[in-house]
Every structure is written in structure tokens, then in C-alpha cells.
Amino acid sequence: MIISVTSLKGGVGKSTISQNLAVCFAHMGYKVAIVDTDTNASSVHWSGIRDEAHPHITVMGIGTSEALRKNIKQLEKDYDIVVIDGTPSLSKLVSTIIILGDVVLIPIRPSGLDIWATEKFIEKYDQAKALKEEVKAFFILNEFNSRVSLNQSIKEALAELEIDTLKSTLRHRIAYEEAVVMGMGVYEYKDAKAKKEVTALANEVLKIIS
């Protein structure tokens, strides 16, 4: 099972979502790997500070489309779930990440800039669909606040696009920032609300793929 987490915009939470999903899946008993395709290598660094007392998650960096294609099939054999932590670029690598995913998650923050960035992404998405019969892609709202009018407007704007939006949303919580600097996911942290959010997201993704 391959889960691609990608977007053409930086700072939307790709690595945070990748890491937290991986942690949640690992605690569910799945054997999990993360493929970090970003030059910042955030997930690789995160793995370096992860305590061995927590469930093991293999993390490796792969920076080219060719290398990703060559390695992904073996990874899929060796692991129950492979999470691809995407890169914010218009490169060939992004198209490969979309095509390889059994499900593609596109994090989006509730801002006008993020909505505008989706136009470029949908171009890549349409190109990928021309090469793969079915691409299961979904937006995921990150740092969402239903009480802010702009946030609701963004949610309504996404409903007009050809890509569906997941029911699960992630709120703006300091727990996500605190957990990552300790090599953890919020599933392992002290914020019960954040843990509930990530668990709901993981279960929704599993339901889509099954």
C-alpha cells in the first residue's frame, strides 16, 4: 500500500502529515516506511531523533523520479504501508509520486495562496490521470478552524474542484510542532485531541484503500 502526500506548495504540512500517519499506522501494527523526496529531508532528520522505545519506522531519502520508480516496488514488498513524503516542485518527481500512490493526499492550509497553488497541482494531477486509469486523490485541510469565515470559504471553494476533500481535518495545534522535534507523532504525545484527529485520518485513508 502506497500513500503519497504531495503538494506543489511548501509549508502545508506534507512532512507532518506523513510522519503522523506513519506513527499511527505503526501503532496499529503495520510495518511502515517513509520515503522522503524533499531536499529539506525533514522526515529523514525526524527519524534520526526518534526514540527506539517507539515503534520502528524506516525512513529513507530518494530524490529522483527514476530512483523512486526503481525502489518503490521492493519497498512495497517489504512493508505493509509506504508513505511518500512529497516535494514542493513542478518536477517530474511530483508526477511520479502521484502515479505511484494507491491514494494521494494533498494537504492544503486555509489560505488564498494555497487555493491558487491548487491550480498548478490539478494540471499535474490531470497529466497523471492520462497515464494511470484511476488516481484516488483527496485534499486534506490542515490547520483548519471551522469558526473562522475564511476557513469555511476555502472548504466551500475546494468542493467546486474535481478532487474530493477528506472528511478528516487537522486543526492548528502546538502538539504537532512539539511532537516532531522529539521524533514523535501526536499519537504518542500528550494531546488527546490531536491523537484523535490523526487516528480518524488514518482510519479514513485505510477505508479508502481497502
C-alpha positions, 0 to 999 in steps of 0.5 A, spaced: 500 500 500 502 506 497 500 513 500 503 519 497 502 526 500 504 531 495 503 538 494 506 543 489 506 548 495 511 548 501 509 549 508 502 545 508 504 540 512 506 534 507 512 532 512 507 532 518 502 529 515 506 523 513 510 522 519 503 522 523 500 517 519 506 513 519 506 513 527 499 511 527 499 506 522 505 503 526 501 503 532 496 499 529 501 494 527 503 495 520 510 495 518 511 502 515 516 506 511 517 513 509 520 515 503 522 522 503 523 526 496 524 533 499 531 536 499 529 539 506 529 531 508 525 533 514 522 526 515 529 523 514 532 528 520 525 526 524 527 519 524 534 520 526 531 523 533 526 518 534 526 514 540 527 506 539 522 505 545 517 507 539 515 503 534 520 502 528 519 506 522 524 506 516 525 512 513 529 513 507 531 519 502 530 518 494 530 524 490 529 522 483 523 520 479 527 514 476 530 512 483 523 512 486 520 508 480 526 503 481 525 502 489 518 503 490 516 496 488 521 492 493 519 497 498 512 495 497 514 488 498 517 489 504 512 493 508 505 493 509 504 501 508 509 506 504 508 513 505 511 518 500 513 524 503 512 529 497 516 535 494 514 542 493 516 542 485 513 542 478 518 536 477 517 530 474 518 527 481 511 530 483 508 526 477 511 520 479 509 520 486 502 521 484 502 515 479 505 511 484 500 512 490 494 507 491 491 514 494 494 521 494 493 526 499 494 533 498 494 537 504 492 544 503 492 550 509 486 555 509 489 560 505 488 564 498 495 562 496 494 555 497 487 555 493 491 558 487 497 553 488 491 548 487 491 550 480 498 548 478 497 541 482 490 539 478 494 540 471 499 535 474 494 531 477 490 531 470 497 529 466 497 523 471 490 521 470 492 520 462 497 515 464 494 511 470 486 509 469 484 511 476 488 516 481 484 516 488 486 523 490 483 527 496 485 534 499 486 534 506 485 541 510 490 542 515 490 547 520 483 548 519 478 552 524 471 551 522 469 558 526 473 562 522 469 565 515 475 564 511 476 557 513 469 555 511 470 559 504 476 555 502 472 548 504 466 551 500 471 553 494 475 546 494 468 542 493 467 546 486 474 542 484 474 535 481 478 532 487 474 530 493 476 533 500 477 528 506 472 528 511 478 528 516 481 535 518 487 537 522 486 543 526 492 548 528 495 545 534 502 546 538 502 538 539 504 537 532 510 542 532 512 539 539 511 532 537 516 532 531 522 535 534 522 529 539 521 524 533 514 523 535 507 523 532 501 526 536 499 519 537 504 518 542 504 525 545 500 528 550 494 531 546 488 527 546 485 531 541 490 531 536 491 523 537 484 523 535 484 527 529 490 523 526 487 516 528 480 518 524 485 520 518 488 514 518 482 510 519 479 514 513 485 513 508 485 505 510 477 505 508 479 508 502 484 503 500 481 497 502 
